[in-house]
Structures are given as C-alpha cells and as structure tokens.
Amino acid sequence: MLLFFIQAATLNAQDNDVIVKKTVDYAKEVQKLWQIPGMAISIVKDGKMIWSGGLGVKEMCASCGDSSGKTCGENSGKSCGENCGDSCGEKQVDANTLFQIGSVSKSFTAAVMASLVDEGKVKWEDTVKNILPDFKMYDKWVESNLQVKDIMTHHSGLQGQLGTYIPNMGYGREDIWNMLPLLKPKYSLRGSYEYNNITFIIASKIIEKLTGKSWEDNVRERIFKPLGMSSSRVIGDEFKAAQNVANPHEFVYKKGRALSDTTWVDSVAVNPLYGDEQALHWLTVVGPAGSISSTANDMAKYTLFHLNKGLANEKQVISKEQANYLRKGHTITSQDSSKITLYGHCWFIEQNSRYRVIFHTGTTWGFTTLCAYFPEMDLGITILVNSEAPAFPRYAIMRRMIDLYKGFPDKDYNKLFYEEWLASARKGMRTADKKAAEEAKEASPDIKLLTGTYDKGALFGKAVVTLEKSSVSDAGNAAKAQQAPNSAVDLKSPVAQQGPKSAVDLNAAVDLNSAENLYITVGPKGWKSKLTHKNGNEFTFRMDGNEFKIKFVNDIKSGKFNGLDIDFGYTENFGVWSKLN
C-alpha cells in the first residue's frame, strides 16, 4: 500500500512538471503575440507552490520608430541599439519582481473585513450608517439601509466606475468621502451589478473606525504578516521606492500602413510610462480598491490562503466560514447557455459545464493581473503583467492550463482571443473616425477671455486659468502624453476583455513657437497642466496620468465666459465652476 502511494505521488509530480512546462511555453507564445514586456507567474497545486518565475523584462525601450539609439526611460541612459524593444539594462523579471495587482487588492480588503466579522466587531448585515454616523449618500433611503455586505459587491446603485478618476486631480480619500452625497445613483440599491471602485473607501472607513488603525496597517498586519507576504506593498510611494520592481507600459491599438480608405495594417504601441503618467497618487487614494503591489511568490501564498479556506502557516487567519462566505456569489454579472458568472466578496465565481473557477483581474496604469483558483482541483495561478494589454492574454494562459489538467483537447485560446480583440479594436477605430468626421469643427474663442479664477466651493476649491509661456518641460510632458493612454483601470467589469480607453490626441503637442498657452491649476495639490484645444469651447488637460475634458461656459446675453465645467469621466455631474470677478 505504501509503495502505491509513493508511485502515485511520483506520477502526480511528473504530471505537474509536464503541465507546468506546457503552460509556461504557452505563456511565452502569448507574451510574443501580445508584445508583453514582462510577466511573472506562480502556480500552486495540492497545497504548495509548484512553479514560479519571470518571463521577459521589467522595462522596454520607448518605441524608436525609424531611428535607433533612443534612450531608455528617464534613469537608464542606455540606448535601444538597433532593435526597438530591447530591455533597458537587460533587467529580467523574476518571481520576486514587484507588480501592481490592481483590483485584486479588493479581495484583501474583503479578507480584512472577514477577520473583523470573526472577531465580532462587525456583521455583514450591519448598516453602514450605524457604524459611521457621518455617512451620507445622494439617496437617503440608501444612506439608511446600505449594509456592509453591499459596499464590496457592486450593487450599491452607483453607476459603474463613477468617481474613479477624481483622485487623478489630486483629491484624497476624505475628499471623495465628502463627495459621495453628490453622486446620483443609476439604479436602486441591489438593483443591478455596476462595478465601482470608490465604494471601497466606505469599507476602509469602517475598518479604520473598528480597529483604530489605517486600512494600510490592517492589510499589513492581518494579511501580509500571517501569510508571509514580505515583498508586498500597499501604497504608491512604497511601490516607487522598491528595488526589484517592474515598470508599467501602455498598450494602444493604432493604425499602421493604410491599405485603403477604410482598411489599414494593424499596429500596437507598447511604451514605458514614467513620472506622473504612472498615476501613483491615484494608486494610493484608490487604496482599498486597487493599490496593492505584489510578486509571483507572494501571490502564490495568497492563492493558497484562499484554497485552504483561510489557513496559512498552520494558523487559521480567517475562519473557514468566512472564507466560504467570500467566495459565495451575491450578484449575477453575466450568464448564457455555456456558463454563469457571479460576483462574491471581491471574487468572480464562474460555473461552466466543465469546471468552476474563482478569479479576479486587476488593471492600473500600465499593469494587469489575474489571480484564479479552482477549489475542486486544489489548483491556482497568478499572472502579473507590466503592460495594459486587455484581459485576453491572461485568460488564454489560465484556460490553457486548466485544459491541460482536465485532459481536454488542445485549443489555441491565444490566437482566438487575439483575432477577437483585433476585430473589436478595428471596429472601435472606425467608429471613432466616423464620429470625428461628422463632428462640426469650431474655432477656439479668444483664449485671453478664458483666464481667471473659477470657484466650486470648499469641497472642490478653485481652478485658476492663466496664460503662460510654454517651457521645454512642457514639450517633454506632451511627448509622454502622446504615448500614454487614458488608462482603463478596470473600466467595466474586470471580466470584460478590453484594452485601454482611447489614446491621447496626438495633436496635443506643445507649440514652443507660440507666445503663450493656457494653463489650469486645480485640485488640493495645486497641480498645473497645459490646456489643449479640442473644439470650440472645449479643451483637455492631463493630470496624474489621466486626460480630463473641460468646457468653458459663456453667458448667452453678454457673451462673457462666466464658468467652466470639468468632466470627471462618467456622470458625476458636479456642475459649473463659477468665474469670480
């Protein structure tokens, strides 16, 4: 009998080795097709990590176009040489390289809350108002009845992604907390699934109220420490200070060589992001919804923690009851004849005809992640990517691995997903081209009439519009803006296979020959950005990696400009900033 178990264990190990090799080889194919600079992957099976490692590089050179010798990034100073896509200093990704994990961070917040439920400090059915008397929402009934279990399951009634880009203008968590009653709901409470980030600020407030410690310290003490996740970090400044860290990269579909008036060669731009384009202030503010950074080795520990139902290093960090609750579906996100997907407490639960998978993706500026586990097979995988490529490449690797373990026939998800993405990208480009062609073009007003101070009250502060001479640094910032997408940041459900939002208008370069340009100084940080004219009274500006639209409002009778309206990205509708005399 003992010999039988020894032989079975040996066979299982051999099977794992074969499957892991095939999975990693397939990941290399995915990496090549999607032009991914670097990835880190960890695989766990039967209670232990069976593989972890890195593929590719931490940082690629900026696209060289037709010229060679272009320098890599801001700090390396090494040239790309003859090949665009060389690494900057040949820095290879390994299993301890730090990546931002985006919305996978949400599950850490939920795990912290579960630990407080275990301790009797809170119940999932408790109302937020009873815990936080200063809690306010637009809808007073929702304000009184919103429960703890509602704030992390995306059915609060707020539109998906509403408020996501407010931090990019320098506002903090406390500012957004105070803005909550200004956000008009799209649905009734629990009326529909709408993926939202800022409701996690409510969760952090509850955690801080009940523990007397910050959300960050709770994650470190309640999750990182007992799991041994010593390389993981919580906020943007910690990510910036790390040594073995991946650099973020944009991923933007572009038109290549024209074949006809309506067709072209497909092209993808993959460029490193630096400085403000990394949106590290946003990362810190969005915190409980998406600020954690981790490594392949640390995420293996985290995946095992969930597979083992809250057990880590022989300690029950959260109870089995709470671990099961976190993976219990609360909201239907999608369903068809082949599968149904639910959302639990910061995990998607997909049940199809062949298996069940519990997973979450993450997207920040230039980073994407997938963490998934299969309870019935005691199997899990984490894929960390330093490119804002869509979810397709990560799903391709995950699906291929599970097919190998299940013994299913070979299926090239990579090719299928890439063709599907290209078709969608082409369609989106044609739609954008048609809209641009049909849009009536209007000249800019006299920009001298737009200068002045605009006020939005104590909560938002003032916006100051000035005329200034452009500097050389403006030209450098504009060049970065041309390369940087208006980041996706999980723009819809992380289940959706989509890339970044439309890239920045390439006509937004600074004209150094112009005498003066408009600038706006806005937000609590006092950040200043150049305004770029788009059409008529409409301009754009970039802050913390995001592009904002702004429209100057003029009085119909007098013709004078008496206000401005800043578009925060969705339907926030905060209203006009009034010009002061």
Protein Blocks (a to p, Z undefined) as FASTA:
>chain_A
ZZmmmmmmmmmmmmmmmmmmmmmmmmmmmmmmnopabacddddeehiafbdcdehjfbdc
ddekjaghiaehjknopaebjaghiaehiiacdfkbccdekjmlmmmmmmmmmmmmmnop
acfklcfklmmmmbccfblmlmmmocfklmmnopnopaghihklmmmnopafklmmmmmm
mmccfbdehkbccddfklmmmmmmmmmmmnopafklmmmmmmmmmnopakbcfbfklmmm
pmbdcddddddddddddfbfkbccddddddddehjlnommmmmmnmmnomcccdfklmmm
mmmmmmnnopaghiafbafklmmmmmpcfbdfbdcfkbccdddehiacdddfkbccdddd
dddehiacdddddfknopacddddfbfbdfklmmmmmmmmmmmmnopacddfklmmmmmm
mmmmmmmmmmmmmmmmmpccdddddfklmgccddebjknopaddddddddfklmmmmmmm
mmpccdfklmbafkbccdddddddfklcccfkbmbdcdddedjkopacddddfbhjbccd
deehiacdddddddfklopafbdcddehianonopadddZZ
